[in-house]
Amino acid sequence: MTGRMTGLAWRSLRHRATASVATFVAVLLGTALMGSFAALAASASGPVSTADHDTLTTMGTVVGAWGAIIVLSAVVSTVGITVTQREVEIGLLRTVGATPGQASRLVRAETLLVAALGSALGAGLAWLGGAALLTLLRNTGTVADSVPYSPGLAPLATAALVVLVSLLGSGFAARRATRGSASITPSEGRPGTGRLPWWRVAAAVALFGYSAAMAVVTITVTAHDDDPYSAMATSGQLGILVAVGLGCLAPWLLRVLSPATRPALGRGAAGYLAAYNARRRSRLLSGVLAPVIVLTASGISVFMIVGTDDRTRPAGFEDDARTINLLNNVVVGMMVVFAAVVVVNTFAAVVAHRRSELRQLWLLGATPHQVEASVLAEARGVAAIGVVLGALASLVAVIPFGVARHEGVVPDGQLWLPPLVMAAAAALTLLAARSAVRRAHLPAGSLQ
């Protein structure tokens, strides 16, 4: 039975290229990002000085942990989307005699094949990425030139972790898809499917609670610390953590907030379809909303904190500032690139899932322009919600750090930066939607 499931999984993957590529890219880049920082942390165990050990450990573990939270949540979200796209197929398999366990094993087998390949290649990129990061640290004088690169098994351990998380994500999604009686009706068209899984709510509550506690600590404790970077250590990651928490609640947030975007979607049929689909397909579109929130929050919070540090840093900490801000810029750059790729990747998978729906609209008389306009209107709604929530999430980091550095609630400079980051994130979302829907265009009379 296991051999037959594996063979069926291989054949199924060939017919689901877009969804499979979406999972593959998320796993590949996620492993490369996490593994690069893990390799730095492993290098700290070599023959290095105490200062170099502290720098490598900080960048590899503390900073790498932020990236791990984003990467693992993105991987789970992407895997969940690809499984959700198969609910009709899974229901059909069950109606012809497959048990829920057999259908779940098929889903896990496909996920394992894609994740194993993506993580294996990602481990190779992680080995190279860790070496590149260490070279950067050497060239900037952050660590000594004599520090050896010794990643050990860190990239492979990261690959194994990503594969495990991918399997757990597919297991949760498959369990949801096979729950109850066999049906070929998508869950988005059935009542009673609006409840969030308990683990999403629990993760969001934990992230919000930790972030609130650290914000209070930043304002009340580290503000009086002699080390000016204590406040950055307690508040720097809070915007990202809150953004990930909001991403966990993304399906519910999309259903609740999408009516508020209705005036901005237009008065015609495209605007109506966009508002309707945003609520009906909240689970799928949440895979786009979550990385938009993270992309916006990480860009605003880190860059604003670095700007505040430049304006309020006491004299005598220039060397520390160079190292810390280098780490911040490298980390936020890698995270922004990853989140941007996930946005493009996920939108391609979502639109690919809707090819039959788009063809039906064409057969009912809609022009390609009208179909494209409805998808772009959905993207505008998702982008608007995402950038606003991301900006709000960034305040959890920016405000406590500004208060701790005695600049106040409102920063003294760079107020142009949040609108710029929000505009860039929204533009990326719209470009991803336009590219995906244009690639999905087929002749209006085609049903294949």
Secondary structure, 3 states (H helix, E strand, C coil): CHHHHHHHHHHHHHCCHHHHHHHHHHHHHHHHHHHHHHHHHHHCCCCCCHHHHHHHHHHHHHHHHHHHHHHHHHHHHHHHHHHHCCHHHHHHHHHCCCCHHHHHHHHHHHHHHHHHHHHHHHHHHHHHHHHHHHHHHHHCCCCCCCCCCCCCCHHHHHHHHHHHHHHHHHHHHHHHHCCCCCCCCCHHHCCCCCCCCHHHHHHHHHHHHHHHHHHHHHHHCHHHCCCCCHHHHHHCCHHHHHHHHHHHCHHHHHHHHHHHHHHHHCCCHHHHHHHHHHHHCHHHHHHHHHHHHHHHHHHHHHHHHHHHHHHHCCCCCHHHHHHHHHHHHHHHHHHHHHHHHHHHHHHHHHHHHCHHHHHHHHHCCCCHHHHHHHHHHHHHHHHHHHHHHHHHHHHHHHHHHHHHCCCCCCCCCCCCHHHHHHHHHHHHHHHHHHHHHHHCCCCCCCCC
